[in-house]
Amino acid sequence: PADRQQSGLMPQASILDNLMQVRIGTLGRGPLLLAKGPLRRRAQALVEELGIKVGDLEDRLTSLSGGNQQKVLMGKWLEADARVYLLDDPTAAVDVHSRAEMHQIIRDIAEAGSIVVVASNDPIELLQLCHRVAVMHEGRLRDVLETVGLGVPELLEAVNTGSSPPTPSTGTVTPNEEGLRHA
């Protein structure tokens, strides 16, 4: 969700509880009462895999920076091992370094074979992460644009007017070589 504090995380709960929320209950995997040892080991593996900077897994989530909280949010949903991930403003309110790390996590998800759909208010983020952008205007799908060679001005014009962009401008922002192939 775009608002991690209100919809995605349990701010007053521990980092461990937040990371393991999906594994424990939402997906119905295993008994309701799980041994804490295996949960701690799995949470620690996620912390290392995602580069989450924590003091202790029992610390409150609020002890983490916004970028690390966002990684916890991603980590908990990685436990779903889903075929499709819908990410709503995945780097909202995170610093530049955390944004780059989140982009790499998103690329890794796609490279592992999952489909990743990114909804973002940031045209640069869309051009860096996605190979195609679905343009909505006045509540309707107006176009699906390939991002190779597409620049921010053309994307913004398409979004704001609902028309297909003319030929791409020079100085375009294009997806990373490592960009998503599935979204």
N, CA, C and O of each residue as an XYZ file, in Angstrom:
732
protein
N       0.817     -1.205      0.000
C       0.000      0.000      0.000
C       0.857      1.264      0.000
O       1.994      1.252      0.472
N       0.314      2.330     -0.523
C       1.039      3.596     -0.573
C       1.308      4.149      0.825
O       2.356      4.754      1.049
N       0.396      3.957      1.756
C       0.565      4.464      3.120
C       0.952      3.311      4.037
O       0.094      2.622      4.589
N       2.250      3.115      4.190
C       2.726      1.952      4.959
C       2.319      2.019      6.426
O       2.088      0.979      7.043
N       2.225      3.215      6.997
C       1.883      3.347      8.408
C       0.431      2.969      8.691
O       0.143      2.305      9.687
N      -0.479      3.389      7.821
C      -1.899      3.155      8.056
C      -2.381      1.808      7.540
O      -3.264      1.197      8.143
N      -1.817      1.339      6.440
C      -2.367      0.154      5.791
C      -1.418     -1.029      5.676
O      -1.857     -2.154      5.435
N      -0.131     -0.789      5.844
C       0.801     -1.858      5.544
C       1.519     -2.476      6.715
O       1.907     -3.643      6.661
N       1.702     -1.717      7.768
C       2.514     -2.183      8.892
C       1.796     -1.986     10.221
O       0.786     -1.289     10.318
N       2.352     -2.623     11.228
C       1.861     -2.451     12.598
C       2.945     -1.669     13.349
O       3.850     -2.274     13.922
N       2.864     -0.335     13.353
C       3.943      0.494     13.887
C       4.346      0.186     15.334
O       5.527      0.278     15.667
N       3.403     -0.172     16.189
C       3.733     -0.405     17.593
C       4.198     -1.834     17.871
O       4.625     -2.145     18.983
N       4.116     -2.691     16.875
C       4.564     -4.084     17.040
C       6.057     -4.178     16.746
O       6.670     -3.224     16.266
N       6.622     -5.326     17.036
C       8.053     -5.539     16.808
C       8.348     -5.708     15.323
O       7.457     -5.969     14.514
N       9.610     -5.554     14.996
C      10.074     -5.800     13.629
C       9.788     -7.252     13.266
O       9.329     -7.541     12.161
N      10.057     -8.160     14.192
C       9.795     -9.585     13.978
C       8.327     -9.833     13.644
O       8.025    -10.521     12.669
N       7.418     -9.284     14.437
C       5.990     -9.484     14.198
C       5.557     -8.931     12.849
O       4.729     -9.533     12.165
N       6.113     -7.787     12.466
C       5.782     -7.210     11.167
C       6.292     -8.075     10.027
O       5.566     -8.324      9.064
N       7.533     -8.535     10.125
C       8.099     -9.370      9.060
C       7.366    -10.695      8.907
O       7.224    -11.200      7.794
N       6.903    -11.256     10.006
C       6.297    -12.589      9.974
C       4.773    -12.582      9.908
O       4.150    -13.643      9.939
N       4.166    -11.400      9.817
C       2.711    -11.288      9.822
C       2.053    -12.138      8.740
O       1.086    -12.845      9.022
N       2.545    -12.083      7.536
C       1.947    -12.846      6.438
C       2.164    -14.338      6.653
O       1.251    -15.140      6.456
N       3.364    -14.703      7.053
C       3.673    -16.117      7.272
C       2.803    -16.696      8.383
O       2.322    -17.822      8.260
N       2.595    -15.958      9.451
C       1.865    -16.478     10.608
C       0.379    -16.647     10.339
O      -0.186    -17.695     10.652
N      -0.261    -15.643      9.768
C      -1.711    -15.719      9.746
C      -2.400    -15.512      8.425
O      -3.322    -16.253      8.085
N      -1.981    -14.540      7.685
C      -2.735    -14.149      6.509
C      -2.862    -15.268      5.492
O      -3.921    -15.438      4.887
N      -1.805    -16.025      5.298
C      -1.847    -17.080      4.295
C      -2.300    -18.414      4.868
O      -2.462    -19.385      4.129
N      -2.505    -18.469      6.182
C      -2.983    -19.695      6.797
C      -1.961    -20.816      6.771
O      -2.328    -21.990      6.800
N      -0.701    -20.472      6.716
C       0.344    -21.487      6.716
C       0.665    -21.891      8.146
O       1.027    -21.046      8.966
N       0.540    -23.126      8.438
C       0.955    -23.635      9.734
C      -0.056    -23.356     10.830
O      -1.090    -22.730     10.596
N       0.253    -23.828     12.025
C      -0.640    -23.628     13.171
C      -0.624    -22.172     13.627
O       0.278    -21.411     13.278
N      -1.626    -21.797     14.406
C      -1.685    -20.426     14.912
C      -0.545    -20.122     15.871
O      -0.033    -19.003     15.899
N      -0.152    -21.103     16.644
C       0.967    -20.908     17.564
C       2.207    -21.548     16.961
O       2.311    -22.771     16.871
N       3.139    -20.709     16.554
C       4.357    -21.189     15.923
C       5.533    -20.991     16.861
O       5.548    -20.056     17.661
N       6.493    -21.850     16.763
C       7.711    -21.719     17.563
C       8.445    -20.451     17.137
O       8.616    -20.192     15.946
N       8.871    -19.672     18.110
C       9.507    -18.391     17.831
C      10.887    -18.555     17.177
O      11.308    -17.692     16.407
N      11.586    -19.643     17.475
C      12.927    -19.855     16.916
C      12.945    -19.856     15.400
O      13.713    -19.098     14.808
N      12.127    -20.679     14.739
C      12.108    -20.673     13.275
C      11.661    -19.328     12.689
O      12.152    -18.908     11.641
N      10.731    -18.659     13.370
C      10.286    -17.351     12.897
C      11.432    -16.329     12.977
O      11.633    -15.531     12.061
N      12.173    -16.370     14.086
C      13.319    -15.460     14.236
C      14.368    -15.726     13.162
O      14.931    -14.793     12.591
N      14.628    -17.001     12.890
C      15.633    -17.332     11.866
C      15.188    -16.845     10.491
O      15.991    -16.307      9.729
N      13.913    -17.034     10.176
C      13.413    -16.574      8.871
C      13.440    -15.049      8.799
O      13.830    -14.488      7.776
N      13.034    -14.379      9.864
C      13.057    -12.914      9.890
C      14.489    -12.403      9.749
O      14.733    -11.437      9.027
N      15.432    -13.041     10.430
C      16.832    -12.633     10.332
C      17.341    -12.812      8.905
O      18.099    -11.981      8.406
N      16.927    -13.890      8.250
C      17.319    -14.116      6.855
C      16.776    -13.001      5.957
O      17.473    -12.536      5.055
N      15.543    -12.575      6.198
C      14.964    -11.464      5.427
C      15.713    -10.166      5.684
O      15.974     -9.401      4.755
N      16.059     -9.916      6.939
C      16.822     -8.713      7.291
C      18.125     -8.672      6.499
O      18.491     -7.635      5.946
N      18.815     -9.798      6.449
C      20.084     -9.855      5.722
C      19.870     -9.759      4.217
O      20.596     -9.039      3.531
N      18.885    -10.475      3.705
C      18.609    -10.496      2.272
C      18.226     -9.118      1.745
O      18.638     -8.731      0.651
N      17.440     -8.380      2.520
C      16.949     -7.075      2.074
C      17.793     -5.908      2.573
O      17.522     -4.759      2.223
N      18.798     -6.182      3.375
C      19.649     -5.113      3.888
C      18.931     -4.187      4.847
O      19.157     -2.977      4.834
N      18.059     -4.752      5.686
C      17.323     -3.943      6.663
C      18.235     -3.699      7.855
O      18.778     -4.640      8.434
N      18.399     -2.443      8.216
C      19.272     -2.092      9.336
C      18.454     -2.079     10.620
O      17.647     -1.179     10.853
N      18.681     -3.102     11.453
C      17.937     -3.243     12.711
C      18.907     -3.387     13.871
O      20.042     -3.830     13.700
N      18.440     -3.004     15.060
C      19.196     -3.284     16.274
C      18.884     -4.702     16.715
O      19.767     -5.558     16.771
N      17.613     -4.942     17.028
C      17.132     -6.247     17.475
C      15.764     -6.483     16.861
O      14.981     -5.545     16.711
N      15.474     -7.699     16.512
C      14.187     -8.035     15.906
C      13.002     -7.750     16.830
O      11.877     -7.581     16.361
N      13.250     -7.696     18.134
C      12.173     -7.412     19.085
C      11.920     -5.916     19.254
O      10.956     -5.528     19.914
N      12.781     -5.060     18.662
C      12.550     -3.615     18.726
C      11.257     -3.271     17.995
O      10.836     -3.976     17.078
N      10.637     -2.172     18.421
C       9.430     -1.713     17.736
C       9.777     -1.283     16.319
O      10.881     -0.808     16.053
N       8.834     -1.453     15.430
C       9.010     -1.049     14.041
C       9.360      0.432     13.950
O      10.136      0.839     13.085
N       8.791      1.235     14.840
C       9.017      2.682     14.808
C      10.471      3.061     15.086
O      10.849      4.218     14.904
N      11.288      2.107     15.522
C      12.711      2.392     15.741
C      13.480      2.463     14.421
O      14.639      2.877     14.401
N      12.846      2.064     13.324
C      13.508      2.033     12.022
C      13.240      3.307     11.216
O      12.234      3.988     11.418
N      14.155      3.610     10.306
C      13.957      4.718      9.369
C      12.837      4.361      8.400
O      12.428      3.203      8.315
N      12.348      5.348      7.680
C      11.290      5.111      6.701
C      11.689      4.101      5.641
O      10.888      3.249      5.258
N      12.925      4.190      5.166
C      13.389      3.245      4.155
C      13.445      1.822      4.672
O      13.086      0.885      3.959
N      13.889      1.654      5.900
C      13.941      0.313      6.486
C      12.541     -0.212      6.800
O      12.290     -1.412      6.690
N      11.630      0.677      7.189
C      10.243      0.254      7.373
C       9.661     -0.232      6.048
O       8.932     -1.223      6.009
N       9.989      0.473      4.963
C       9.485      0.073      3.651
C      10.045     -1.299      3.257
O       9.342     -2.097      2.638
N      11.289     -1.572      3.608
C      11.880     -2.889      3.322
C      11.192     -3.977      4.153
O      11.005     -5.096      3.674
N      10.816     -3.657      5.385
C      10.068     -4.615      6.212
C       8.737     -4.930      5.533
O       8.322     -6.087      5.469
N       8.078     -3.894      5.029
C       6.805     -4.091      4.331
C       6.992     -5.011      3.126
O       6.188     -5.918      2.910
N       8.038     -4.787      2.347
C       8.315     -5.670      1.207
C       8.633     -7.077      1.690
O       8.147     -8.059      1.129
N       9.450     -7.170      2.735
C       9.847     -8.472      3.256
C       8.678     -9.312      3.711
O       8.631    -10.514      3.451
N       7.733     -8.688      4.390
C       6.591     -9.469      4.882
C       5.798    -10.042      3.725
O       5.292    -11.160      3.822
N       5.676     -9.292      2.617
C       4.915     -9.805      1.473
C       5.724    -10.771      0.616
O       5.151    -11.573     -0.122
N       7.041    -10.702      0.706
C       7.858    -11.706      0.017
C       7.601    -13.088      0.594
O       7.796    -14.097     -0.083
N       7.162    -13.130      1.844
C       6.822    -14.402      2.479
C       5.638    -15.083      1.795
O       5.440    -16.287      1.954
N       4.860    -14.326      1.044
C       3.718    -14.905      0.332
C       4.173    -15.722     -0.876
O       3.431    -16.568     -1.375
N       5.405    -15.465     -1.346
C       5.936    -16.147     -2.523
C       4.901    -16.099     -3.648
O       4.557    -17.116     -4.250
N       4.419    -14.888     -3.908
C       3.327    -14.681     -4.864
C       3.823    -14.724     -6.307
O       5.005    -14.529     -6.586
N       2.906    -14.980     -7.191
C       3.205    -14.935     -8.622
C       3.028    -13.521     -9.154
O       3.622    -13.153    -10.168
N       2.197    -12.718     -8.458
C       1.944    -11.342     -8.871
C       2.048    -10.442     -7.646
O       1.481    -10.742     -6.595
N       2.775     -9.338     -7.787
C       2.884     -8.332     -6.728
C       2.372     -7.009     -7.289
O       2.791     -6.586     -8.367
N       1.474     -6.362     -6.565
C       0.991     -5.036     -6.920
C       1.572     -4.065     -5.906
O       1.254     -4.127     -4.719
N       2.420     -3.171     -6.380
C       3.112     -2.230     -5.508
C       2.580     -0.824     -5.758
O       2.674     -0.310     -6.873
N       2.029     -0.212     -4.735
C       1.456      1.128     -4.827
C       2.438      2.120     -4.215
O       2.649      2.126     -3.003
N       3.034      2.952     -5.056
C       4.059      3.925     -4.630
C       5.101      3.268     -3.726
O       5.226      3.639     -2.559
N       5.845      2.300     -4.250
C       6.752      1.514     -3.413
C       7.900      2.287     -2.778
O       8.504      1.808     -1.818
N       8.214      3.473     -3.294
C       9.314      4.229     -2.693
C       8.859      5.576     -2.139
O       9.665      6.492     -1.982
N       7.570      5.691     -1.846
C       7.057      6.943     -1.278
C       7.717      7.217      0.073
O       7.801      6.331      0.924
N       8.175      8.427      0.254
C       8.729      8.906      1.531
C       9.956      8.136      1.993
O      10.138      7.922      3.192
N      10.799      7.719      1.056
C      12.073      7.103      1.437
C      13.212      7.925      0.823
O      13.017      8.626     -0.170
N      14.393      7.830      1.420
C      15.532      8.595      0.924
C      16.074      7.978     -0.370
O      15.672      6.882     -0.759
N      16.977      8.686     -1.024
C      17.513      8.276     -2.321
C      18.194      6.913     -2.242
O      18.014      6.082     -3.133
N      18.964      6.674     -1.198
C      19.661      5.388     -1.053
C      18.656      4.245     -0.884
O      18.791      3.198     -1.518
N      17.662      4.444     -0.038
C      16.637      3.409      0.167
C      15.836      3.189     -1.107
O      15.439      2.064     -1.411
N      15.602      4.246     -1.837
C      14.883      4.132     -3.114
C      15.644      3.211     -4.072
O      15.053      2.325     -4.688
N      16.942      3.423     -4.190
C      17.756      2.572     -5.069
C      17.726      1.117     -4.602
O      17.650      0.199     -5.419
N      17.787      0.913     -3.288
C      17.731     -0.452     -2.747
C      16.365     -1.090     -3.021
O      16.288     -2.267     -3.371
N      15.298     -0.318     -2.862
C      13.958     -0.833     -3.135
C      13.803     -1.188     -4.609
O      13.202     -2.208     -4.946
N      14.343     -0.347     -5.484
C      14.282     -0.649     -6.915
C      14.973     -1.979     -7.213
O      14.485     -2.769     -8.022
N      16.100     -2.223     -6.565
C      16.806     -3.490     -6.794
C      15.992     -4.675     -6.271
O      15.952     -5.728     -6.908
N      15.353     -4.510     -5.132
C      14.498     -5.576     -4.594
C      13.367     -5.877     -5.585
O      13.039     -7.038     -5.830
N      12.780     -4.828     -6.145
C      11.694     -5.004     -7.106
C      12.204     -5.728     -8.351
O      11.541     -6.632     -8.860
N      13.366     -5.337     -8.835
C      13.956     -6.026     -9.990
C      14.222     -7.498     -9.676
O      13.976     -8.373    -10.506
N      14.722     -7.759     -8.479
C      15.007     -9.144     -8.075
C      13.736     -9.989     -8.053
O      13.755    -11.153     -8.452
N      12.642     -9.407     -7.591
C      11.356    -10.121     -7.568
C      10.968    -10.511     -8.992
O      10.574    -11.650     -9.243
N      11.079     -9.568     -9.914
C      10.710     -9.834    -11.302
C      11.652    -10.857    -11.938
O      11.213    -11.746    -12.667
N      12.938    -10.723    -11.658
C      13.904    -11.663    -12.228
C      13.697    -13.076    -11.693
O      14.067    -14.048    -12.351
N      13.113    -13.195    -10.515
C      12.826    -14.515     -9.942
C      11.577    -15.134    -10.574
O      11.235    -16.279    -10.280
N      10.895    -14.375    -11.447
C       9.771    -14.939    -12.174
C       8.398    -14.433    -11.802
O       7.410    -14.828    -12.421
N       8.309    -13.571    -10.811
C       6.998    -13.017    -10.448
C       6.660    -11.832    -11.342
O       7.549    -11.154    -11.858
N       5.394    -11.596    -11.515
C       4.926    -10.413    -12.232
C       4.852     -9.281    -11.220
O       4.332     -9.459    -10.118
N       5.371     -8.116    -11.592
C       5.356     -6.961    -10.704
C       4.627     -5.821    -11.408
O       5.027     -5.392    -12.490
N       3.566     -5.340    -10.792
C       2.816     -4.206    -11.303
C       3.085     -3.051    -10.348
O       2.862     -3.161     -9.143
N       3.568     -1.940    -10.904
C       3.924     -0.785    -10.089
C       2.979      0.362    -10.411
O       2.858      0.771    -11.566
N       2.312      0.878     -9.390
C       1.521      2.108     -9.509
C       2.333      3.190     -8.815
O       2.689      3.051     -7.645
N       2.624      4.264     -9.531
C       3.456      5.303     -8.942
C       3.060      6.661     -9.481
O       2.644      6.794    -10.633
N       3.194      7.671     -8.630
C       2.981      9.056     -9.036
C       4.253      9.667     -9.597
O       4.243     10.814    -10.044
N       5.336      8.924     -9.580
C       6.640      9.420    -10.000
C       6.962      8.909    -11.402
O       7.264      7.727    -11.567
N       6.902      9.778    -12.418
C       7.166      9.316    -13.780
C       8.581      8.776    -13.975
O       8.786      7.851    -14.761
N       9.547      9.335    -13.275
C      10.919      8.840    -13.401
C      11.006      7.415    -12.864
O      11.655      6.561    -13.467
N      10.353      7.157    -11.731
C      10.345      5.804    -11.181
C       9.730      4.817    -12.169
O      10.261      3.724    -12.367
N       8.629      5.192    -12.780
C       7.981      4.314    -13.753
C       8.912      4.027    -14.932
O       9.008      2.888    -15.390
N       9.593      5.061    -15.420
C      10.489      4.872    -16.553
C      11.725      4.057    -16.187
O      12.281      3.360    -17.037
N      12.157      4.136    -14.937
C      13.322      3.367    -14.499
C      12.989      1.909    -14.212
O      13.833      1.036    -14.410
N      11.783      1.634    -13.753
C      11.425      0.280    -13.335
C      10.676     -0.541    -14.380
O      10.829     -1.761    -14.445
N       9.880      0.117    -15.183
C       8.918     -0.614    -16.017
C       9.309     -0.608    -17.488
O       9.998      0.289    -17.974
N       8.848     -1.632    -18.167
C       9.025     -1.702    -19.616
C       7.793     -1.197    -20.348
O       7.864     -0.800    -21.511
N       6.675     -1.218    -19.661
C       5.429     -0.700    -20.218
C       4.712      0.099    -19.134
O       4.764     -0.243    -17.953
N       4.046      1.163    -19.557
C       3.267      1.987    -18.639
C       1.851      2.098    -19.190
O       1.650      2.544    -20.320
N       0.885      1.695    -18.396
C      -0.517      1.856    -18.762
C      -0.932      3.267    -18.367
O      -0.823      3.649    -17.202
N      -1.401      4.029    -19.328
C      -1.778      5.420    -19.096
C      -3.281      5.503    -18.873
O      -4.076      5.149    -19.744
N      -3.652      5.975    -17.696
C      -5.053      6.196    -17.349
C      -5.326      7.696    -17.452
O      -4.505      8.519    -17.047
N      -6.490      8.033    -17.998
C      -6.896      9.437    -18.078
C      -8.406      9.489    -17.922
O      -9.138      8.797    -18.631
N      -8.869     10.318    -16.987
C     -10.295     10.467    -16.702
C     -10.964      9.113    -16.463
O     -12.066      8.851    -16.946
N     -10.263      8.251    -15.695
C     -10.829      6.975    -15.278
C     -10.822      5.877    -16.331
O     -11.412      4.818    -16.118
N     -10.170      6.109    -17.456
C     -10.151      5.104    -18.518
C      -8.725      4.826    -18.970
O      -7.866      5.707    -18.940
N      -8.489      3.590    -19.389
C      -7.203      3.227    -19.960
C      -7.113      3.849    -21.345
O      -7.937      3.576    -22.218
N      -6.100      4.687    -21.535
C      -5.959      5.396    -22.816
C      -4.866      4.815    -23.701
O      -4.965      4.867    -24.927
N      -3.825      4.262    -23.085
C      -2.723      3.750    -23.896
C      -1.830      2.876    -23.029
O      -1.833      2.990    -21.804
N      -1.080      2.018    -23.667
C      -0.013      1.272    -23.008
C       1.246      1.610    -23.783
O       1.373      1.284    -24.964
N       2.175      2.268    -23.105
C       3.375      2.783    -23.758
C       4.598      1.940    -23.409
O       4.805      1.571    -22.253
N       5.392      1.647    -24.410
C       6.700      1.040    -24.183
C       7.594      2.150    -23.642
O       7.563      3.266    -24.160
N       8.387      1.870    -22.615
C       9.181      2.929    -21.995
C      10.538      3.152    -22.661
O      11.164      4.188    -22.436
N      11.001      2.216    -23.464
C      12.285      2.406    -24.140
C      12.153      3.607    -25.072
O      11.304      3.624    -25.963
N      12.994      4.601    -24.858
C      12.969      5.808    -25.670
C      11.923      6.826    -25.250
O      11.861      7.915    -25.821
N      11.104      6.495    -24.269
C      10.072      7.415    -23.788
C      10.667      8.321    -22.721
O      11.380      7.854    -21.832
N      10.381      9.597    -22.804
C      10.882     10.551    -21.816
C       9.792     11.008    -20.874
O       8.608     10.753    -21.096
N      10.206     11.682    -19.827
C       9.258     12.213    -18.848
C       8.262     13.165    -19.510
O       7.069     13.069    -19.222
N       8.701     14.090    -20.394
C       7.718     14.997    -20.990
C       6.608     14.262    -21.760
O       5.436     14.624    -21.658
N       6.979     13.237    -22.525
C       5.978     12.483    -23.289
C       5.039     11.710    -22.369
O       3.832     11.660    -22.604
N       5.595     11.113    -21.330
C       4.765     10.369    -20.388
C       3.782     11.303    -19.682
O       2.599     10.986    -19.559
N       4.271     12.446    -19.225
C       3.390     13.403    -18.543
C       2.316     13.949    -19.482
O       1.174     14.149    -19.068
N       2.676     14.190    -20.740
C       1.671     14.659    -21.701
C       0.588     13.604    -21.899
O      -0.599     13.928    -21.940
N       0.996     12.348    -22.020
C       0.015     11.273    -22.199
C      -0.905     11.158    -20.985
O      -2.115     10.985    -21.130
N      -0.327     11.255    -19.792
C      -1.116     11.149    -18.563
C      -2.072     12.340    -18.422
O      -3.228     12.174    -18.031
N      -1.581     13.534    -18.743
C      -2.386     14.744    -18.540
C      -3.415     15.002    -19.630
O      -4.419     15.668    -19.379
N      -3.188     14.493    -20.829
C      -4.122     14.764    -21.926
C      -4.870     13.525    -22.397
O      -5.912     13.638    -23.043
N      -4.349     12.348    -22.081
C      -4.979     11.114    -22.539
C      -4.643     10.763    -23.964
O      -5.188      9.805    -24.512
N      -3.738     11.537    -24.587
C      -3.364     11.260    -25.978
C      -2.047     10.500    -26.029
O      -1.239     10.575    -25.103
N      -1.841      9.776    -27.107
C      -0.580      9.059    -27.298
C       0.517     10.071    -27.574
O       0.298     11.055    -28.281
N       1.693      9.832    -27.020
C       2.768     10.793    -27.207
C       3.315     10.748    -28.634
O       3.266      9.713    -29.300
N       3.841     11.895    -29.094
C       4.520     11.900    -30.394
C       5.850     11.169    -30.272
O       6.088     10.486    -29.276
N       6.686     11.297    -31.233
C       7.987     10.637    -31.173
C       8.736     11.091    -29.936
O       8.628     12.251    -29.539
N       9.503     10.183    -29.314
C      10.218     10.521    -28.077
C      11.190     11.677    -28.264
O      11.765     11.867    -29.335
N      11.357     12.446    -27.189
C      12.291     13.569    -27.196
C      13.702     13.066    -26.938
O      13.913     11.903    -26.595
N      14.653     13.956    -27.109
C      16.024     13.614    -26.746
C      16.152     13.768    -25.244
O      15.327     14.426    -24.611
N      17.184     13.165    -24.669
C      17.397     13.258    -23.231
C      16.370     12.479    -22.445
O      15.934     12.922    -21.383
N      15.980     11.331    -22.947
C      14.950     10.548    -22.276
C      15.519      9.775    -21.103
O      16.713      9.483    -21.040
N      14.642      9.457    -20.189
C      14.973      8.557    -19.097
C      14.446      7.196    -19.509
O      13.253      7.048    -19.774
N      15.309      6.212    -19.566
C      14.888      4.882    -19.989
C      15.106      3.897    -18.863
O      15.847      4.179    -17.922
N      14.468      2.744    -18.950
C      14.630      1.751    -17.885
C      16.079      1.308    -17.765
O      16.842      1.328    -18.731
N      16.429      0.914    -16.572
C      17.739      0.325    -16.341
C      17.888     -0.920    -17.183
O      16.898     -1.574    -17.510
N      19.115     -1.256    -17.537
C      19.387     -2.516    -18.216
C      18.830     -3.675    -17.413
O      18.374     -4.671    -17.976
N      18.868     -3.539    -16.082
C      18.390     -4.589    -15.201
C      16.909     -4.441    -14.901
O      16.384     -5.107    -14.009
N      16.225     -3.561    -15.649
C      14.826     -3.251    -15.377
C      13.889     -4.446    -15.454
O      14.281     -5.552    -15.825
N      12.660     -4.190    -15.097
C      11.677     -5.266    -15.041
C      11.315     -5.755    -16.430
O      11.176     -4.955    -17.354
N      11.163     -7.035    -16.582
C      10.730     -7.621    -17.838
C       9.281     -8.051    -17.742
O       8.667     -8.383    -18.756
N       8.723     -8.051    -16.544
C       7.400     -8.624    -16.334
C       6.330     -7.581    -16.041
O       5.148     -7.919    -15.979
N       6.713     -6.325    -15.859
C       5.692     -5.335    -15.494
C       5.518     -4.304    -16.585
O       4.700     -3.394    -16.449
